[in-house]
Amino acid sequence: MPDSDPGPKEVDTPLFESYEMLKKYWLDVQISSGTEWTVLVSKWKFPYRVRDDHHRRHLNLALDVGIGRRTPLGFGFLNKRTNTDD
């Protein structure tokens, strides 16, 4: 992005108008031979209207980093949770 574009702290309104979780459920996913993860899957809705060119560039950046894109396993974002003894 050009240096003249406002960053997140310089914009008064959020990127999306709202967000809504549509559904969630657990899946057992075969990662590789002998490796299976239980994954919490969720589907979200992020309504928006493009406000200006700066907003459009921020939305495109969100798409570039993976929002709306699927991994080879069929998921968007995927974070592995590691159990720790606290």
C-alpha positions in Angstrom: 0.0 0.0 0.0 1.2 3.5 -0.6 2.6 5.4 2.4 -0.2 8.0 2.1 -2.9 5.4 2.9 -4.4 5.7 6.3 -3.6 2.8 8.7 -6.1 1.1 11.0 -5.5 3.5 13.8 -6.2 6.5 11.5 -9.6 5.3 10.4 -12.7 5.9 12.5 -14.9 3.2 11.1 -14.3 -0.6 11.2 -13.4 -2.5 8.0 -16.7 -4.4 8.0 -20.1 -3.1 8.9 -20.8 -6.1 11.2 -20.0 -9.7 11.6 -22.1 -12.8 12.3 -21.3 -16.4 13.0 -23.6 -18.5 10.8 -22.7 -21.9 12.2 -20.0 -23.9 14.0 -19.2 -27.6 14.5 -16.3 -30.0 15.2 -14.7 -32.1 12.4 -12.0 -34.8 12.6 -9.6 -34.0 9.8 -6.9 -36.4 8.5 -3.8 -34.2 8.1 -1.5 -36.9 7.0 -1.0 -40.6 7.4 -1.3 -41.2 11.2 -2.1 -37.6 12.0 -5.6 -36.5 12.7 -6.8 -33.2 14.2 -10.2 -32.4 15.7 -11.0 -28.9 14.3 -13.6 -26.4 15.4 -15.1 -25.1 12.1 -17.1 -21.9 11.8 -18.6 -20.0 9.0 -18.9 -16.2 9.2 -20.7 -13.4 7.4 -18.9 -10.0 7.0 -21.2 -7.5 5.3 -19.6 -4.3 3.9 -20.0 -1.6 1.3 -16.9 0.0 -0.2 -16.6 3.5 1.2 -13.7 4.9 -0.8 -10.4 3.9 -2.4 -8.6 3.5 0.9 -11.3 1.2 2.2 -11.1 -0.8 -1.0 -7.3 -1.3 -0.6 -7.8 -2.4 3.0 -10.5 -4.9 1.9 -8.2 -6.2 -0.9 -5.4 -6.6 1.7 -7.7 -8.7 3.9 -8.4 -10.9 0.9 -4.7 -11.2 0.1 -3.8 -12.4 3.6 -6.5 -15.2 3.4 -10.0 -14.0 4.4 -12.3 -15.9 2.1 -9.6 -18.2 0.8 -9.5 -21.9 1.5 -6.5 -24.0 2.4 -5.8 -27.4 0.7 -7.9 -28.9 3.6 -10.9 -26.8 2.6 -10.5 -24.2 5.5 -9.9 -20.5 5.6 -7.8 -19.5 8.6 -6.6 -22.5 10.7 -4.9 -22.1 14.0 -3.6 -25.1 15.9 -4.3 -25.0 19.6 -1.6 -26.5 21.8 -2.5 -27.8 25.2 -0.3 -26.6 28.0 -0.1 -27.5 31.6 -0.6 -24.3 33.5 
